[in-house]
Amino acid sequence: MLAIAARQWWVLLLQGVLGIIVGILAIIYPDLALATVALLFAAWAVVSGVSQLAAGWRVAEARGRSWPFLLAGAVSVIAGVLAVLYTGITILYLILLLGAWILISGAMEVYTAWKIRDEVTGEWILALAGILRIVVGLIILAMPIIGAILTAALFATWAILSGVAALFLGFRLRQFSGRASAPGMA
């Protein structure tokens, strides 16, 4: 396995360089990064919808009823098409969904910390994390532009860190490429 990976070290270097470039571009053009997220959502919704429609056809052939699959598939495809046509609104709704998710997750962390307070120590850390999530969720819901900036920044950070990790691994594998063909290395 190492021999195969070592021969392909350059692929990881390419992946790393591209990841870093994407991250830098996301910092320079956060609107482009957010539009990319919206288009990825659109692609996911269309693919999901088509698979649900296909499942609906299969169920209809076997049972004669498939309206839940067909309805869910049609709604997914429509959502995907609308996300492409109205990218700005899609970004706004995804940011609001993110804010609501963070808010609810934080509230559940606070609740969990309160419920386990007699059973464990250090539950205050979970409560504190939950309170921070609640605050961030409220800020995102009150000011979606802040949520958009945070989303673009997190996307850029992830891309850059992933790129650096891929570069590191690629260089490490390159060290093995000469030795990987030796007996016992596969």
MARBA-173625 format. One line per field, with one value per residue: residue number from 1; chain; x, y, z of N, C-alpha, C, CB in turn. Coordinates in steps of 0.1 Angstrom, whole numbers, plus 5000, padded with zeros to 4 digits. Glycine has a CB too. Example, Ala and Ser with C-alpha at 12.3 -4.5 7.8 and 13.67 -1.06 7.14 Angstrom:
2
seq <- [1_2] .
mol <- [A_A] .
n_c1 <- [5132_5128] .
n_c2 <- [4943_4978] .
n_c3 <- [5078_5071] .
ca_c1 <- [5123_5137] .
ca_c2 <- [4955_4989] .
ca_c3 <- [5078_5071] .
c_c1 <- [5132_5129] .
c_c2 <- [4967_5000] .
c_c3 <- [5078_5079] .
cb_c1 <- [5113_5141] .
cb_c2 <- [4955_4994] .
cb_c3 <- [5090_5057] .
# end
This chain:
186
seq <- [1_2_3_4_5_6_7_8_9_10_11_12_13_14_15_16_17_18_19_20_21_22_23_24_25_26_27_28_29_30_31_32_33_34_35_36_37_38_39_40_41_42_43_44_45_46_47_48_49_50_51_52_53_54_55_56_57_58_59_60_61_62_63_64_65_66_67_68_69_70_71_72_73_74_75_76_77_78_79_80_81_82_83_84_85_86_87_88_89_90_91_92_93_94_95_96_97_98_99_100_101_102_103_104_105_106_107_108_109_110_111_112_113_114_115_116_117_118_119_120_121_122_123_124_125_126_127_128_129_130_131_132_133_134_135_136_137_138_139_140_141_142_143_144_145_146_147_148_149_150_151_152_153_154_155_156_157_158_159_160_161_162_163_164_165_166_167_168_169_170_171_172_173_174_175_176_177_178_179_180_181_182_183_184_185_186] .
mol <- [A_A_A_A_A_A_A_A_A_A_A_A_A_A_A_A_A_A_A_A_A_A_A_A_A_A_A_A_A_A_A_A_A_A_A_A_A_A_A_A_A_A_A_A_A_A_A_A_A_A_A_A_A_A_A_A_A_A_A_A_A_A_A_A_A_A_A_A_A_A_A_A_A_A_A_A_A_A_A_A_A_A_A_A_A_A_A_A_A_A_A_A_A_A_A_A_A_A_A_A_A_A_A_A_A_A_A_A_A_A_A_A_A_A_A_A_A_A_A_A_A_A_A_A_A_A_A_A_A_A_A_A_A_A_A_A_A_A_A_A_A_A_A_A_A_A_A_A_A_A_A_A_A_A_A_A_A_A_A_A_A_A_A_A_A_A_A_A_A_A_A_A_A_A_A_A_A_A_A_A_A_A_A_A_A_A] .
n_c1 <- [5008_5019_5038_5023_5010_5033_5043_5024_5028_5029_5003_4991_5007_4998_4971_4974_4985_4964_4944_4953_4954_4926_4917_4930_4918_4892_4895_4901_4880_4853_4826_4825_4832_4810_4790_4798_4794_4766_4760_4770_4752_4730_4736_4738_4711_4697_4709_4701_4674_4669_4677_4658_4635_4640_4640_4613_4601_4609_4596_4570_4566_4568_4549_4529_4523_4539_4541_4552_4580_4582_4572_4590_4614_4607_4605_4631_4646_4634_4642_4669_4672_4661_4680_4702_4692_4686_4709_4718_4697_4696_4721_4716_4695_4708_4727_4710_4699_4722_4727_4704_4708_4732_4724_4704_4718_4736_4718_4710_4733_4738_4715_4720_4744_4733_4716_4734_4749_4750_4762_4787_4819_4831_4812_4806_4822_4810_4786_4795_4805_4781_4767_4783_4779_4751_4752_4767_4750_4727_4738_4744_4718_4707_4723_4729_4750_4773_4773_4777_4803_4817_4812_4825_4851_4856_4855_4876_4897_4896_4901_4928_4942_4937_4950_4977_4981_4979_5001_5022_5019_5023_5050_5062_5055_5069_5095_5095_5093_5115_5124_5101_5098_5114_5118_5092_5081_5056] .
n_c2 <- [4988_5013_5015_5020_5044_5060_5063_5080_5105_5131_5137_5144_5167_5184_5185_5198_5223_5233_5233_5253_5275_5277_5284_5309_5323_5323_5339_5363_5367_5365_5364_5348_5324_5319_5318_5295_5276_5277_5268_5242_5232_5233_5215_5191_5190_5186_5161_5145_5147_5136_5110_5102_5104_5084_5062_5064_5056_5030_5019_5024_5007_4983_4984_5001_5025_5055_5081_5096_5094_5105_5131_5141_5139_5156_5181_5184_5186_5209_5227_5226_5237_5262_5272_5275_5295_5316_5325_5343_5345_5319_5317_5334_5320_5296_5306_5316_5292_5279_5296_5291_5264_5264_5279_5263_5239_5249_5256_5230_5219_5235_5227_5199_5200_5210_5190_5169_5177_5167_5143_5144_5160_5192_5200_5225_5234_5224_5237_5264_5263_5258_5282_5300_5291_5297_5325_5331_5319_5336_5361_5355_5351_5376_5392_5384_5389_5388_5361_5352_5361_5348_5321_5321_5327_5304_5284_5292_5289_5261_5251_5260_5248_5221_5219_5225_5202_5182_5189_5184_5156_5147_5155_5138_5113_5114_5110_5083_5073_5063_5042_5027_5007_4987_4953_4940_4964_4969] .
n_c3 <- [5000_5008_4988_4965_4972_4976_4950_4940_4951_4941_4934_4958_4964_4944_4951_4975_4968_4952_4971_4989_4971_4965_4991_4995_4974_4984_5005_4993_4976_4990_4983_4960_4971_4988_4969_4956_4976_4977_4951_4953_4971_4955_4935_4951_4959_4935_4926_4947_4945_4920_4925_4944_4929_4911_4928_4936_4912_4910_4933_4927_4905_4919_4940_4933_4945_4951_4958_4980_4976_4950_4954_4973_4958_4936_4949_4959_4934_4924_4944_4940_4914_4918_4936_4920_4902_4919_4935_4955_4973_4981_4994_5016_5029_5036_5053_5074_5081_5091_5113_5129_5134_5148_5171_5182_5187_5206_5226_5233_5242_5266_5280_5282_5298_5321_5329_5334_5355_5382_5379_5366_5365_5356_5338_5333_5312_5289_5291_5289_5263_5250_5256_5242_5216_5214_5215_5192_5173_5176_5168_5141_5132_5137_5122_5093_5075_5089_5095_5069_5064_5083_5074_5049_5058_5074_5054_5038_5056_5062_5036_5032_5054_5049_5024_5032_5049_5029_5013_5031_5036_5010_5005_5025_5015_4992_5001_5006_4981_4967_4982_4984_4965_4972_4984_5005_5012_5003] .
ca_c1 <- [5000_5028_5045_5014_5008_5045_5044_5015_5031_5027_4989_4989_5012_4989_4959_4977_4986_4951_4936_4958_4949_4912_4916_4934_4908_4880_4897_4901_4866_4843_4813_4826_4832_4796_4783_4802_4786_4752_4759_4772_4739_4721_4740_4734_4696_4693_4712_4693_4660_4668_4677_4645_4625_4643_4635_4599_4597_4611_4586_4557_4566_4566_4538_4519_4522_4552_4540_4562_4593_4581_4570_4603_4623_4604_4608_4646_4650_4630_4650_4682_4671_4659_4693_4710_4686_4686_4720_4719_4687_4701_4731_4709_4688_4718_4733_4700_4698_4734_4725_4695_4714_4742_4716_4697_4729_4741_4708_4710_4746_4735_4705_4727_4753_4725_4711_4744_4757_4752_4769_4801_4826_4835_4801_4805_4828_4799_4776_4801_4805_4767_4764_4790_4771_4739_4755_4771_4737_4719_4745_4742_4704_4704_4732_4733_4762_4784_4773_4783_4817_4822_4812_4836_4864_4858_4857_4890_4906_4895_4908_4942_4947_4937_4961_4990_4982_4982_5015_5030_5018_5029_5064_5065_5054_5080_5107_5094_5091_5127_5125_5089_5099_5122_5110_5087_5075_5042] .
ca_c2 <- [5000_5024_5017_5026_5058_5068_5066_5090_5116_5143_5140_5151_5180_5191_5187_5208_5236_5237_5237_5266_5285_5279_5291_5323_5329_5324_5351_5375_5368_5357_5363_5337_5312_5317_5313_5281_5268_5277_5259_5228_5228_5231_5202_5181_5189_5180_5147_5138_5147_5126_5096_5100_5102_5070_5053_5064_5048_5016_5016_5024_4995_4971_4985_5009_5038_5061_5096_5103_5095_5114_5144_5146_5141_5168_5193_5185_5191_5223_5235_5228_5246_5276_5276_5280_5307_5326_5321_5352_5341_5306_5320_5340_5310_5287_5313_5316_5278_5277_5303_5284_5251_5267_5283_5251_5231_5255_5254_5216_5217_5240_5218_5187_5203_5212_5176_5160_5184_5159_5131_5145_5173_5199_5202_5240_5236_5221_5248_5275_5261_5260_5296_5307_5288_5305_5339_5331_5317_5348_5371_5352_5353_5390_5399_5373_5392_5383_5347_5350_5364_5336_5310_5323_5325_5290_5277_5295_5282_5246_5248_5262_5238_5208_5220_5223_5188_5174_5191_5177_5142_5145_5155_5127_5101_5115_5105_5069_5068_5056_5030_5019_4996_4976_4942_4941_4977_4970] .
ca_c3 <- [5000_5009_4975_4956_4977_4974_4936_4936_4960_4934_4934_4971_4963_4935_4959_4985_4961_4948_4983_4993_4962_4968_5004_4993_4966_4992_5014_4984_4970_4998_4976_4952_4980_4992_4957_4954_4986_4972_4939_4958_4977_4944_4929_4960_4959_4922_4926_4957_4940_4909_4931_4950_4918_4906_4939_4934_4900_4914_4943_4919_4897_4928_4949_4927_4952_4954_4959_4989_4969_4939_4959_4979_4946_4928_4957_4959_4921_4923_4953_4934_4903_4924_4942_4909_4896_4929_4944_4966_4983_4987_5004_5028_5037_5041_5065_5084_5086_5099_5125_5137_5138_5159_5182_5188_5192_5218_5237_5237_5250_5279_5286_5286_5309_5333_5333_5339_5365_5394_5375_5361_5368_5343_5329_5330_5299_5279_5293_5283_5248_5245_5256_5231_5204_5214_5212_5178_5165_5176_5160_5127_5128_5137_5112_5084_5068_5098_5092_5056_5065_5091_5066_5039_5065_5077_5042_5034_5066_5059_5024_5034_5063_5041_5015_5039_5053_5017_5009_5041_5033_4997_5007_5033_5006_4982_5008_5005_4967_4962_4990_4984_4956_4978_4988_5019_5015_4998] .
c_c1 <- [5009_5035_5036_5012_5021_5047_5035_5016_5027_5012_4986_4995_5003_4976_4962_4978_4973_4942_4940_4954_4934_4910_4919_4923_4895_4882_4896_4887_4856_4830_4813_4826_4818_4788_4786_4795_4772_4750_4762_4759_4729_4724_4735_4718_4691_4696_4704_4679_4659_4669_4664_4634_4627_4638_4619_4594_4598_4600_4572_4556_4563_4553_4526_4517_4537_4552_4549_4575_4593_4580_4584_4613_4620_4607_4623_4651_4646_4639_4664_4682_4669_4672_4702_4705_4687_4697_4721_4709_4691_4711_4725_4702_4697_4724_4723_4699_4710_4732_4716_4701_4724_4735_4710_4707_4734_4731_4708_4722_4744_4725_4712_4736_4745_4720_4721_4753_4760_4760_4783_4806_4830_4824_4799_4812_4818_4789_4782_4802_4791_4763_4771_4783_4758_4741_4759_4758_4729_4725_4743_4728_4701_4711_4737_4746_4774_4785_4780_4798_4824_4823_4823_4850_4867_4861_4872_4900_4907_4903_4924_4948_4947_4948_4975_4992_4985_4996_5024_5031_5025_5044_5069_5065_5065_5093_5107_5094_5103_5128_5113_5089_5107_5113_5105_5080_5061_5034] .
c_c2 <- [5013_5026_5024_5041_5066_5071_5078_5103_5130_5147_5148_5165_5189_5195_5198_5222_5241_5241_5251_5277_5288_5287_5306_5330_5332_5336_5364_5378_5360_5355_5351_5324_5309_5312_5299_5272_5266_5268_5245_5223_5225_5218_5190_5179_5182_5165_5139_5137_5136_5112_5093_5097_5088_5060_5052_5056_5033_5011_5015_5011_4983_4972_4993_5023_5043_5076_5102_5105_5106_5129_5150_5148_5154_5181_5195_5191_5205_5232_5237_5238_5261_5281_5281_5294_5319_5324_5330_5348_5328_5308_5325_5329_5299_5293_5313_5302_5275_5284_5296_5271_5254_5271_5271_5241_5236_5254_5240_5213_5223_5231_5205_5189_5204_5198_5167_5166_5176_5147_5132_5159_5179_5202_5217_5243_5234_5233_5261_5275_5263_5275_5304_5304_5296_5319_5340_5329_5329_5359_5368_5354_5368_5397_5388_5376_5388_5368_5344_5351_5352_5324_5310_5321_5311_5281_5279_5288_5267_5243_5249_5251_5224_5208_5218_5209_5179_5176_5184_5162_5139_5145_5143_5114_5102_5109_5089_5064_5060_5043_5021_5007_4985_4965_4944_4955_4978_4964] .
c_c3 <- [5000_4995_4965_4959_4974_4959_4932_4945_4954_4933_4947_4970_4955_4943_4969_4979_4958_4960_4989_4984_4964_4980_5002_4985_4974_5001_5005_4979_4978_4992_4967_4960_4984_4980_4954_4963_4981_4960_4943_4964_4965_4937_4937_4959_4946_4922_4936_4952_4929_4915_4938_4940_4912_4916_4938_4923_4903_4924_4936_4911_4906_4935_4943_4934_4955_4955_4969_4983_4958_4944_4965_4968_4939_4936_4958_4946_4920_4932_4947_4922_4908_4930_4931_4903_4906_4940_4956_4977_4989_4997_5017_5036_5043_5054_5076_5090_5095_5113_5134_5142_5149_5172_5189_5194_5205_5229_5242_5245_5265_5287_5291_5298_5322_5338_5338_5350_5378_5391_5371_5366_5355_5334_5325_5316_5288_5279_5286_5268_5242_5245_5245_5218_5203_5210_5197_5169_5165_5168_5145_5123_5128_5126_5103_5077_5076_5096_5079_5056_5072_5082_5055_5046_5069_5065_5037_5043_5064_5047_5025_5043_5056_5031_5021_5044_5041_5013_5018_5038_5020_4998_5015_5024_4996_4988_5006_4991_4962_4970_4989_4975_4961_4983_5003_5022_5011_5009] .
cb_c1 <- [4991_5039_5049_5000_5005_5057_5041_5001_5045_5033_4981_4995_5026_4985_4954_4990_4995_4943_4939_4973_4952_4905_4925_4948_4905_4878_4911_4911_4867_4841_4809_4840_4841_4790_4786_4818_4787_4747_4770_4784_4734_4722_4755_4738_4690_4700_4727_4692_4656_4680_4689_4640_4627_4658_4639_4594_4605_4624_4585_4556_4579_4578_4542_4506_4514_4562_4526_4563_4598_4569_4559_4609_4622_4589_4603_4652_4644_4615_4652_4687_4659_4648_4699_4711_4672_4672_4733_4716_4673_4706_4742_4699_4678_4728_4737_4687_4698_4746_4720_4682_4722_4752_4705_4688_4740_4744_4694_4709_4758_4729_4694_4735_4761_4713_4704_4753_4750_4739_4761_4801_4838_4846_4787_4812_4840_4792_4773_4815_4810_4758_4768_4805_4768_4732_4767_4781_4730_4717_4760_4746_4695_4707_4743_4723_4763_4781_4759_4777_4820_4814_4799_4835_4864_4846_4848_4892_4902_4881_4903_4945_4939_4923_4960_4990_4969_4972_5018_5026_5004_5025_5069_5056_5041_5082_5107_5081_5089_5139_5127_5077_5104_5131_5118_5097_5083_5040] .
cb_c2 <- [5000_5022_5003_5019_5059_5059_5054_5085_5116_5142_5127_5143_5179_5183_5174_5204_5235_5226_5226_5266_5281_5265_5285_5324_5320_5312_5350_5373_5363_5364_5375_5338_5314_5330_5322_5279_5274_5291_5264_5228_5240_5243_5201_5184_5203_5187_5146_5147_5160_5128_5095_5112_5112_5068_5057_5079_5052_5013_5026_5036_4992_4970_4991_5002_5037_5057_5100_5095_5082_5110_5145_5135_5129_5168_5191_5172_5182_5224_5228_5214_5242_5276_5264_5270_5305_5327_5323_5366_5340_5297_5330_5350_5303_5283_5327_5321_5268_5283_5317_5281_5245_5279_5293_5244_5229_5270_5258_5207_5224_5255_5214_5181_5216_5221_5170_5156_5197_5156_5124_5145_5171_5192_5198_5248_5226_5208_5251_5277_5247_5252_5302_5302_5273_5305_5344_5320_5305_5353_5371_5337_5346_5396_5407_5370_5408_5386_5341_5360_5377_5334_5309_5336_5334_5284_5282_5310_5285_5241_5257_5276_5237_5206_5234_5232_5184_5178_5206_5180_5137_5155_5168_5125_5101_5129_5109_5064_5080_5064_5034_5028_5001_4982_4928_4938_4988_4963] .
cb_c3 <- [5012_5020_4970_4957_4991_4979_4927_4938_4964_4920_4933_4983_4956_4923_4966_4991_4949_4940_4994_4994_4947_4968_5014_4986_4954_5001_5020_4973_4955_5011_4968_4944_4993_4998_4944_4956_5000_4968_4929_4968_4986_4933_4926_4974_4961_4910_4930_4970_4934_4899_4941_4959_4906_4903_4953_4933_4888_4920_4955_4910_4890_4937_4961_4928_4965_4942_4962_5003_4964_4931_4970_4989_4937_4925_4972_4961_4910_4927_4967_4929_4894_4935_4950_4897_4893_4936_4936_4962_4977_4975_4999_5024_5027_5031_5061_5079_5074_5092_5123_5128_5126_5154_5178_5177_5182_5216_5231_5225_5244_5278_5277_5274_5306_5330_5320_5327_5369_5400_5364_5346_5378_5337_5336_5341_5298_5282_5307_5289_5244_5254_5270_5230_5203_5228_5220_5175_5171_5191_5163_5125_5138_5150_5119_5074_5065_5113_5093_5046_5072_5103_5059_5032_5078_5084_5030_5034_5080_5058_5012_5040_5076_5035_5007_5052_5059_5006_5010_5055_5033_4987_5014_5045_4999_4978_5022_5012_4958_4965_5005_4980_4942_4990_4988_5029_5007_4985] .
# end
